[in-house]
C-alpha cells in the first residue's frame, strides 16, 4: 500500500509537470514553421494572376512579401493602400469605394485593423460596418484563403490540438503569427 501511494504521488507529479509544460511548449510550434505572411505570400505568387490589383491596409504589412525565388514578380502586382484607420468621413469612404472598385483581391495581413476598429464604432461607424459585412459575406467579396499559425501541441509533427489566440494582445499575434485572410471580388 505504501508503494501504491508513492506511485500515485509520482504519477500525479508527472501529470502536473506535463500539464504545466504543454502551454509553453505549444508556443514553440509558432517558431518552428514558416511565418504565416511568408506562406500567404507564396500562395499569392502561385495563385493570384500577375497584374492583379491587391489591397493593403495602411498600418499593416502589404503582401506579397519579397521572396527570393519569386520576388522578381512582385512588381507585377498593383497595390491599393486602404486608409481604413483614418476616422470615418464621407471623403474617406468615397476614396475607399473608388479603390475597392479597382481592387481584385482584398488582403488582410493581420487582425490589426479588423480586430480593433469595430470596438470603437463611434469613431468608425462605416468602417466597423464594412468589416462586419465583409465577414458576414454581405459584400461582393468571397474569402478564398486563410493562413494561421496557432500554438499547438506537440510542437513538432502533427499537433493533437491548437490554442486559437487571435484575441491575445496585438503585439503578439500581429507580429509573431498573424492571421492572413484573402478575399476575391465576385
N, C-alpha and C positions, 0 to 999 in steps of 0.2 A: 504494500500500500504506500509506503514511503517513496519507493521508486516511481510508482504511478503518479504521485503528486509532483515529484521532481520533473517527470516527463511532461505533465500538464503545464507546469510553470515554464519549462523550456519552450514548449510549443507556443504558449501564449506570448513569450518574449519574441520569438521568431516572427509570429504573426504581427505583433506591434511594430517591430522594426521594418518588416516588409511593407506594412501599410504606410508608415512614415516615409519610406523610400519611393513609393510609387509616384507620388506627386512630383518631387523634384526630378526624378529620372524621366518622367513623361516630357518634361520641357527640353531635355536633351534632343529629343526627336526633331524639334524645330530646326536645330542647327546641324543635323546630320543629313539633310536633304537640300536640294536647291531652293533658293528663295522663291516665294510664290510669284513675285513680279518677274523673275527670270523665266519661270515656267510659263507664265502668261505671255511674255514677250516671244518666246519660242513658238507658242501656239499661234500668236498673231502672224508671225512671219510665215508659218506653214499653212494658215487657214484664211487669212484675210487678203483679198487681192491687192496687189500693188496699185498705187494711185487712188486708193480709197481714202475717204476723209474720216479721221478718227477724232473723237473729242478727248479733251483733257480738262480736268478740274484744276483751277488755279489753287495754289497751296498744297498741291499733291504732285506726285511723280507722274510724268507723261510716259505712256507706253506706246510702242515697244522700246525697251532699253536697248542700248547698243550691245550686240552680242558678236564676238569676234568673227565667227564664220558666216554670220547673217547680216551684220551691221551695214554692209555696203548698200543694202536695200532699204535702210531706214529712211533715206531722203525721199524715197518714192511715195511715202505717205504724207498726206496733208493733215495738219492738226488744227483744230478749232479749240482755243483755250476758253473755257466757260468760266466767267467771273461769278460763280454762284455764292461766294462768301460775302459779296457786297450786299448791303441792305437792300431789301426789295423796293424797287421803284418801277414805274411804267417804262422808263428809259432802259433800265437793266433788262427787263423781260422782252422788250422789243428787240434788243440786240441778241439775247439768248435765243429767242424764237427764230431769228434770221440765221443764226449759227446752226441751230438744230436742223433747219431746212437743208443746210449744206452738208450735214454730217451723215455718214453711212453707218458708223459704229460708235456707240456711246460706251466709253470705258471708265469705270470707277476703279481706280487702282488701290483704294482702301476705303474704310468706313469713316475716314476723317470728316468728310462733309455730310454724307447722308446719315451718319451716326450722331452728329451734333446739331445740325441745322433744325431738324424737326422738334428739337427740345426747346426752341425759342421762337414759337410761331408768331409772337408779337413783333419780332424784327423781320422774320422771313415767312410771312403767310403764303406767298405764292411758291417760294422755293420748297417749303415744307410740303405743300400740296403736290408739287411736281414729284418729289421723291416718293410720297405715299402712292400717288397714281402710277408711277413707274414700277414700283414693286408689287402693286396690285394688278398689273397688266391692263391698266386703263388707258395707256398711251400707245402710240404706234411703234413701240419698241418691244422686241422679244428677247429674253435672256437666252444667249446661245452658249455661254461658257462661264464657269466659275472655278476659281483656284483658291484653295485654302491650305493651310499647314497648321493644323491644331496639335497641341501637345497630345501624345498618345503613348500607351504602354502595351508592350515593351517598346523601348525607344528604337531598337533595331529590328529589322524584318517587318512582318505584317503585325500591326498593332491589334490588340484584342478590343481595346476601347479608346475613345478620344475624349478630350475635355474641350468642347467648343468654348472659346474665351473671347469672342468678339466684343463682349460688353466690358472687358477688362480695360484698364487705363490705356488711353490712346497712345501714349508714348511707348507702350509695349507692343500692342498689336499693329499699329501703323508702320512701325519701323522693322520689327523683327519678323513678323509673319502676317502681312496684311491679307485680307480677303479681297481678291480681284474679281470683279464681275464685268462681263462684256455683253452688251445688248446690240442687236442689229435692227436697223429700221425696217419695218414691214412694208 
